[in-house]
Amino acid sequence: MRSSRGLTPGLIVVLGSLMTVNPLAAHLYLPALGALVADLHTTVAGGQLVYTGFLIGVAGGQLIVGMLSDVVGRRPVLLCGLVLVTLASLLAAFAPTIGTLVATRVAQGLGAAAVVVVARAVVADTATGRTAARAYSILMGLLAAGPFAAPLLGTLAFTVGGWRAGFVLLTVLCTAGLVVAWALVPETLAPDRRSAARIGTMVGNYGRLLRDPAYIGNALAMSFGYAALAVHSAASSFVAQDILHTGPWGYAAIYTGYAAAVLVGSMGNAFFAGRVGAARMMAVAQSIALAATLTLLAFTLWGPFTIASFLPTVLVGGAAASAILSNASALTLARAGFAAASGAALMGSVQYAVAAAVVPVGGILGSGTAAPMAAGMVGCLVLSAGCAWFGHRAARRRSSGGPDAAGAISRRGDARNRNRPAIPGG
């Protein structure tokens, strides 16, 4: 069995490249969504279930994968996850009905969840402190390449071979990832460090987190912020191509700009949050996101709804929403020091479950109006702000009675959990 004693720059690059499987699987088919809907004789809302199915798979997969990788090791789970996402992508390319396609998308989500969770766990196994922080920053930077590449690759595949060609291309990319992982990713969890399959311990950690109102509030704030982005992503192809008449390449250009705005929002937040704090930056980001999205809703209802009015509002809203995710994640995981992996897994599962529930809202009235998309985004951001306020109040009540919020929770864990490095969620 392969083993590793440290985290090398080459391994970081490999892990980051593998993590792009998640955004590529999520978004690569979007430029061809209209053709997919027509070919499979379904509705706009039915087509968006293709996105929802993937989110369901990722949501459930994180909880399963996190436990399995602690029991059997990182490498087997990573390889199995890549095999699953590869086979599911191949089956999706030949799906005869929308129901079959949605089922394959759930399987894709399960496999993609394994890749992301294991990549973070490998860093936690091999690095701590500033080394781990730098590694996670590099991973997140490489992960951001996925949303840039997905619409361009998807449009190219659609132009060459229709909507099914996108899933064929995804199969090829996942196969390459499987080969790279088999050759270059070592096992980093030694047998004597592996956990027994104790369901009671896992459930107990989740129960403790669910009894912490500050954890719940911040986790839901992050989840609804992500849901706002997901509502836009799922409806973006219809809005750009059917309403704004951009064509596939115009849509690819718009979505690439949107992905760039999300990246800029995350990087800008990293700079300012270190100076004013995550809670204050959360409030600023939510205010900007709400203002931009309310403006977008006004344009969809009363006009003019053009590229000139759509693009600035959605770019500013996307950048601010990405900052919401970063700050809410930091505040949530500060409550989970006694079980960082469980805290990250539970937060990630809630994130994708909420998104899966609200994504169909964007297409509920068909492809002729963008108002449901904008209204869904506004609703998610209002709920995010309310949950953040609830979490902030709960944290202040806890901290006023003794130690700081993070420390009060962290010190109740057992020694084994405290000595393990945290795995950031996102």
Secondary structure, 3 states (H helix, E strand, C coil): CCECCCCCHHHHHHHHHHHCHHHHHHHCCHHHHHHHHHHCCCCHHHHHHHHHHHHHHHHHHHHHHHHHHHHHCHHHHHHHHHHHHHHHHHHHHCCCCHHHHHHHHHHHHHHHHHHHHHHHHHHHHHCCHHHHHHHHHHHHHHHCHHHHHHHHHHHHHHHHHCHHHHHHHHHHHHHHHHHHHHHHCCECCCHHHCCCCCHHHHHHHHHHHHCCHHHHHHHHHHHHHHHHHHHHHHHHHHHHHHHCCCHHHHHHHHHHHHHHHHHHHHHHHHHHHHHHCHHHHHHHHHHHHHHHHHHHHHHHHHCCCCHHHHHHHHHHHHHHHHHHHHHHHHHHHCCCHHHHHHHHHHHHHHHHHHHHHHHHHHHCCCCCCCHHHHHHHHHHHHHHHHHHHHHHHHHHHHHHCCCCHHHHHHCCCCHHHHCCCCCCCC
